[in-house]
């Protein structure tokens, strides 16, 4: 796809305040649209913040009325967005919500993905998904992942075998986990000849209730190495755009977004 532009939203959000977070998302969506972004990806659990203990009471369905402003924005600005939220689970095997990615396309249609690989600390609050999910733009298949998914080598390999050439993980990564996690992301890019991305919270985000504090540094990698990376304390759109079959990266600060 000649004009494919992918953006990662590195922003600060308010723990547990869905209404305020949706307003923040809407500002970023409007700005991304002005930059002609095709696909905009937010961090893990971006609508609620990374709050496992609050997940059940804040969980969304794919028909949730709280999503309507985001649906309206996707249609108005003609941009496909992917937001993070706990998802209600209809499975007979578990009543726990999943860690979900909610994708809304330019027609306002919704698809969802459920995180397949949970951290041990998440297992008391969430159920794991079982199905990979690819979103396609023209001839480009983009693989969706959430945080710890990318730590499992088989997860990215499965997507590569399905023909994906882009792999994006919306995450909540701390300073202590950043190097190990991004080493794996770089390896995926190299081993599978993919564009690989990490969408993380801005490091100025107030630590979540269990003390988790994100490190920022959202980034893209190609098979040649790091393409582009935001700094820790920077609300920004981290962008990869395809020009003459080559990926070009840039960081656009969001400090001046009204």
Order of alpha helices (4+ residues) and beta strands (2+ residues): beta-alpha-beta-alpha-alpha-beta-beta-beta-beta-beta-beta-alpha-beta-alpha-beta-beta-beta-beta-beta
